């Protein structure tokens, strides 16, 4: 018991935990205008990744948590044991975890008996799982036994990740594992219709679409400043086309595809983020003038988006691509892969370009470099498209999904 506590403490010491104010801004509150709430008072949230990680799953689970808190719900959070112990008035239950091989800094929570004990005491009306993988197994079993609706968010394509980490023979097993977990839930929410179709073909059941929302007030063209543009350029010519990448520096993000962009005439590439590949990428991009800025949060990140010219994101593995939507809300034309989730909200040739190859990616950046009018026009269209993904509309959809699983569970109980 004591060694487990010491291990947990060591995990907390290992990672620098950003404050929530640092992440989301000092005066920032999510703005929701949802009036028709589902009859749910207590929600148990399971976040397979959570702070101090700052990835899409952590952000999505945090935003859902804050929404539930602001609409008067009581929330209990389960997360790996390097997470903070409290978010506002909600407790975080730290679960024993292990490091994920080949991915520095990522920890997997374990399905310990503590989960069932805490859930029995909390008595949730609903259990919601964000990117369930390991620790959520115990929650699903508890939900089945107690007839509590269980809703999962599909946000990570584990089978695609296997190839990027030298484990292609595990792709089938990873897909089968995720299918088993999600098919035991009452409903799985997927970020796009394209992902829904892919999962249906892979025999996933009970799927519904729930996209991510963007804070269109925080990520806004008005955040552009000369000071931040100078910081992003870091001494490179002011007339350069300033391209940025924002995200984890990890193998599955395909960042090496930006090397051609970094070598282009009159283009300045700035990479924002951190992760296990940072040292290797800095070595790969040496001699190109590429600026590595590390992780940016809160207002700093909003200023960085708005002060650039073009957002470049070559990842093929995104189920949604929240950073692309944030860039669009900031008024940037985007150049992205046509294999990721962005194809569901980026119209090729309007808000940017969906690229099927390295050559198409390079050509899109060159076209934007050489045509300032086109850049401005696409940036305006990108902003308009992003406004259709505001928080209030997205959270109203979530309430509908809550009602759906509640009604389904009640019907099943009545039938039995």
C-alpha positions, 0 to 999 in steps of 0.5 A: 500500500505504501509503495503504491502511494510513493509511486503515485507521488513520483508520477505527480513529481515527474510531470509539470502540472499546468494550472487550469488558469494557465490552460484556459485563461484567467477570466475564461468561463465556457459560455453555454446556452442550453436550456433543455437539460436531461434528467441527470444529477450525478455523472461519473466521468472516466478520462483515460488521459487527463491533466497534466496531459493536454491532448484532445481527449483531456480537453474534451473530457475537461470541457464536458466536466465544466459544462456539467458543473455549470449546469448543476450536475455533481461529477466524479472523475476517474483518471490516471494517478498523475492527475490533479485531485480536484477540479473546482468542486469535483473530486478526481479519483487517482487510479494506479497506472503504468507507463505505455511502452514507446510513448514517454509520458503517457500512462494507462490507468488500471481497472482496480477494485477501487472503481467499483467502491467509489461508484457504489458510494457515488451512485451515478445516474450515468457513466461517461467514458472518454476514449476507453481503453483499460481502466474503463472496463471496471466501470462498464461492468459496474454499469451493467450490474447496476443497470446504469446507462454507460456512454462512451466517446470514441476518440482514438484510433488505436489500430492506426497507431500500431503502425507508427510505433513499429507494431503493425501485427497488433492492428487487428488486436487493437481494433478488436479490443476497442470493438469489445469495449464499445459494444458493451456500452449503451451508446458510443459517440463518434466525432464525425459521420466518416468515423461512424461509417468506418466503425460500422463496417468494423462491426461496432454497434450503437453509434451516434455522432457528437462532434467537438466544439470550439470556443469561438470567443477565445480562438478569434482573428482579433487575437492577432498581434505584431508581438506574437508574430515576431515571436513566431518568426524568431528573426526570420524575414517579416514577409515570410509565409508563417506556417504553424503546426500545433499538436503533440510531437509524436510518431502518429502525427506524421510531422516529418511531412512538413520538412518540405514546407520548412525548406520552401522559399519564403516560408517560415515554419513554426512547430508548437507542442511537445511530446516524445519525438521532440528531440528527433524532430529538432534534429531532423529539421535542423538547418531549415530555420524551423522554430520549435516553441514547445507547448503553448496554452490559454491566451498564448495559444490563441495569440499564436494561432491568430498571428500566423498565416497558414495552419499545416497539419499532416496527420492521417490518424485524427478522429476529429482534429480539434486543433484544425478547428481552433485554427479555423476559428482564428481565421487561418486557412488550413492545409490538412490530410484528407485522411483525418477527421478534418475532412468532415468540416473542411471543404476543399478549396474553401476554408483550405485544402484537403491533401491526398499526397505529399505533392498536393500538400506542398502545392497547397502551401505554395499556392497560399504563399503566392496569393495573399488574396486567396489566403485572406478569402480562405481565412474568412471562410474558415472562420465562418465554418468554425462558428458552426461548431460553437459550444452551445450547439454541441452541448445541446446535442449531448443532452439529447444523447443523455436522454437517449441512453436513459430512455433505452436503459429504462425500456430495458428495465421495464422489459425485464 
